[in-house]
């Protein structure tokens, strides 16, 4: 009977470890997405300025390289990791359009019949990418883009214009 109880508690410990690992992966995914989205959002002012100036070269460059690593993406990653009860242990730009984030859960697996589990923390890694949805066709009086969802005409001087970078970029986890 005691062997059955031990086995039941051991399975419970495995379940605790799986929950901790899943929590770490959720934290890593959200932190990586936050970093990539922050990088994309850094393009807002330069993108708007390029639209207003009709600067084709700047728009083309911004579509393939949206932002610079100013430290803000990793700060955003840390905020999202903390919201998921984890800490960022690594945040690295991967090329010019992605972030690789490593996290460690703040809490451990917990006490169990498995010795040392109270000192084991979940760890996980995720990479998020910013990719352009559009290519620039032309800038004359308005900017015309060929996008995945079809053509997009942008007049930054038009009434009620609001720049929405999600129309120009997708942010997703890499596989």
N, C-alpha and C positions, 0 to 999 in steps of 0.2 A: 504494500500500500504506500509506503514512504517513497518507493521508487517511482510510482505513478505521480505522487505529488511533486517530486523533484522534476520529473519530465514535464508536467504541466507548467511549473514555474519557469523552466528553461524555455518552453515555447513562448511564454509570456515575455521573457527577456528578449527573445528574437523579435517579437512583435514591437516591443518598445524601441528596439534598435531600428527597425524598419520605419516606424513613425518619426523618429529623430532624423533619419536619413532623408525621408520625404520632406520634412520641414526644412532641412538644409537645402535641398534642391529647389524648393519653392522660393526660398530666400535668394538663392543664387540667380535663378531665372528672373525674378523681379528686379534684383539689383542690376543685372546686366542690361535688361530692357530700359531701366531708368537711366543708366549711363549713356546708352546709345541715343535715347530720346533727348537727353540733355545736349549731346553733341549735335544732333539735328537742330535743336532749338537755338544753338549758338549761331546758326546761319540766318536767323530772322532779320537782323538789322542789315547785314551785307546783302542779303537777297532782296530786301525791300529797296535798298539804295540802288542796286543794279537794275531793278525793274524801273524805278523812277528815272534813272539815267539812260535807260535803253542800252545798257552795256552788255552786249552779247557775249563777249569773252568772259566776263565775270560770272554771268549766269551759267554758262557752260561749265566753268570750273566749279562753281558752287554745287551744281547738280552731281558732280562726281566726288567732290570733297566738301561736305557740308560744314564742318566745323573744325576747330583746332582743340587740342587737349589743353585746356586752361586750368584743369583741376576740378572744374565744376562737374563733369561727368562722374568722377569718382566720389565726389561729395554726395551727389544724387544717389549713387549706388549704396553708399553708407547709410543714407536715410532710409532707403527701402529695405536694406538688410536689417536694420534696427527695428523697423516696423514688423519684421518677421522673426524677431527674437534671435538675431544672428549678428555677427560682425564680419566686415570685409577683411580678409587676410591678404588679398591681392586684387589689384585693379589695374589692368594694363591695356593701353590702346593696341589693337591688332591692325596694323596698316593704318589707313586713313579713314576707315569707315566702320570700325568694329571695336568692341570692348570685351575683354576676357575678365571675368570676375570670379574670385574664389571666396567662399564664406565658411564660417565655422559657427555652429549653433552656440548660443550663450549657455544653454542648459545641457546637461549630459543625458545619457541614456537613462540614468537613475539606478537606484539600488535594485539588485536582483540576486538570484542564486549564482549568477555568473560573476566570479571575482573580478574586480576592477572596472565593472561597467559604470560605476558611479563617476569615473574619471574619463569616460569616453564621450567625445562630442561628435556630432554629425558634421561632415564636411561635404562640400559640393562645388562644382565649377559650372559656369555657363558663359556662352559667348553670344552677344547680340550684335546685329549688323544693321547699318543704315544703308539702304539702297535706293537709287533714284527710281521713281515711277515714270518719269518723263524725260524727254529730250527736247531741247529748244529747236523750234523750226525757224522762227524769225522774230525780229523786233523791228517794227516800223512805228506805227502809232500805238500799237498794243503788242504785247508779247504773245506769241502763239507757241504752244507746246504740244507735242505728240505724246500722249500719256497712255498707260496701260488700259485705262477706262475710256479712252477716246480722246479727241482733241480738246484742248483747254485754252481758251483765250483769256488773257489777263490784262485789264486796264487799271493800273494802280492809281490813276487819277479820277476814276469813275466814282459816282456817288455810292456810299456805303461799302466801298472796297475794304475787305479785311483779308490779310494774307494768312492763309492756312497752309503751313508747311506739310501737313499730312497729305495734301493733294499732290505734292511733288516728291515725297520720300515715303518709303515703307520702313518700319522698324520691326525686326523680328529676331527670334532666336535662330542661331545657325544650327544645322543638324550635324 
